[in-house]
Structure formats: structure tokens, C-alpha cells
Amino acid sequence: MDAGSVLRRNRSPAHTCQGLDRFAGHQAKAEVLVPIEGRRRFAGISLGSDGTVARMRLDDGTEVALPLAEIRKARLVLTDALIEDSARMVQPATDAGVEQDGKKEPPASKVH
């Protein structure tokens, strides 16, 4: 199984190279298919990825490199910091209005 097939199979933000880099510095949990250093589950701070491995700083302070092709599950841990950063990422897209023909259009309303 190659890294590409794993990334296509699970579209969690923490499970893509871009997501790992975008959410670096946030708490995450990961599970690998084959044990690494005698364990399959890891929890800690995401340090991003280099395209082949995801790096995490574990709760005990050690750093581990998880091969992307071996990641079975990866999830971000919902924290206040993650919510704030996610809201900031969305903010520019929902900014008040877009200029067309010199006039400012109001933002589109959301339909629930």
C-alpha cells in the first residue's frame, strides 16, 4: 500500500500531508498498521510531514516519525486552540463583501 492510497482512503485533515502541515502545533492522535517501537497508538503534538512521514512530539517529550503509508487512523484532538485557528482560517473567505463594478456586495447568507 502506498502513501497516496492511504491519503485518498481517509480524508481527515490530520491524515493528509497538507493537513499535517496546516495543523502542525496542535494535538493529534494516530494509529499505525505495524507497531513502531513496540506501539501502534500515538498521541501528542503534530509537527507536520515531509511527504513520506508524519512527525509527532509525544506526551512524554520524545519525537516519532510515522510513515504515511503505515498510518491507519489520524485525528486532531478538539481543543480551544484548534477551534480558534480553524475559525481564523475560514475568516478571510467570509469577510464582508466582494467588490464588483465598484460596488460592495454583501456576503451570501448561509442556508441551514
Order of alpha helices (4+ residues) and beta strands (2+ residues): alpha-alpha-beta-beta-beta-beta-beta-alpha-beta-beta
